[in-house]
Amino acid sequence: MKKFKIFAIIAAILVLCLALGSCGGGKEEEENGGEQKTKITLTVWGAEEDQEMLKAMCAAYAEANPDKEYKFLFGVQSESDAADKVLNDVTSGPDVFSFSSD
């Protein structure tokens, strides 16, 4: 009889914990759904004739990744200027660059 009482108390506590745990999940989802998007700024370099293509590619990338807010800063650079800047100081270069490989 003593074992039955202990088992009944443990079962009641377990049921109570499960009931309380299953009711508390909705609030967390509401809080996470209202979070602001992470803002990311990317510098993009390319040749003058490739600017429209780069803008289209960046727009497609931003659309494919809606969990973040992207701001693209486009710059026109020749291959030689870009290579010189990146080789001399990597931190002064762009985040993304596009040039033909001749």
For each residue, the residues with C-beta under 8 A, 3 or more apart:
1: 4 5
2: 5 6
3: 6 7
4: 1 7 8
5: 1 2 8 9
6: 2 3 9 10
7: 3 4 10 11
8: 4 5 11 12
9: 5 6 12 13
10: 6 7 13 14
11: 7 8 14 15
12: 8 9 15 16
13: 9 10 16 17
14: 10 11 17 18
15: 11 12 18 19
16: 12 13 19 20
17: 13 14 20 21
18: 14 15 21 22
19: 15 16 22 23
20: 16 17 23 24
21: 17 18 24 25
22: 18 19 25
23: 19 20 26
24: 20 21 27 28
25: 21 22 28 29
26: 23 29 30
27: 24 30 31
28: 24 25 31 32
29: 25 26 32 33
30: 26 27 33 34
31: 27 28 34 35
32: 28 29 35
33: 29 30
34: 30 31
35: 31 32
36:
37: 67 68 69
38: 67 68 69
39: 68 69 71
40: 68 69 70 71
41: 70 71 72 73
42: 58 70 71 72 73 94 95 96
43: 72 73 75 94 95 96
44: 54 58 72 73 74 75 94 95 96 97 98
45: 74 75 76 77 82 93 94 96 97 98
46: 50 51 53 54 74 75 76 77 97 98 99
47: 50 51 76 77 78 79 98 99 100
48: 51 76
49:
50: 46 47 53 54 98
51: 46 47 48 54 55 74 76
52: 55 56
53: 46 50 56 57 98
54: 44 46 50 51 57 58 74 98
55: 51 52 58 59 72 74
56: 52 53 59 60
57: 53 54 60 61
58: 42 44 54 55 61 62 70 72 74
59: 55 56 62 63
60: 56 57 63 64
61: 57 58 64 65 70
62: 58 59 65 66 70 72
63: 59 60 66
64: 60 61
65: 61 62 68 70
66: 62 63
67: 37 38
68: 37 38 39 40 65
69: 37 38 39 40
70: 40 41 42 58 61 62 65
71: 39 40 41 42
72: 41 42 43 44 55 58 62
73: 41 42 43 44
74: 44 45 46 51 54 55 58
75: 43 44 45 46 94
76: 45 46 47 48 51
77: 45 46 47 81 82 85 94 97
78: 47 81 82
79: 47 82 83 99 100
80: 83 84
81: 77 78 84 85
82: 45 77 78 79 85 86 93 94 97 99
83: 79 80 86 87
84: 80 81 87 88
85: 77 81 82 88 89 92 93
86: 82 83 89 90 92 93 97
87: 83 84
88: 84 85 92
89: 85 86 92 93
90: 86 93
91:
92: 85 86 88 89
93: 45 82 85 86 89 90 97
94: 42 43 44 45 75 77 82 97
95: 42 43 44
96: 42 43 44 45
97: 44 45 46 77 82 86 93 94
98: 44 45 46 47 50 53 54
99: 46 47 79 82
100: 47 79
101:
102:
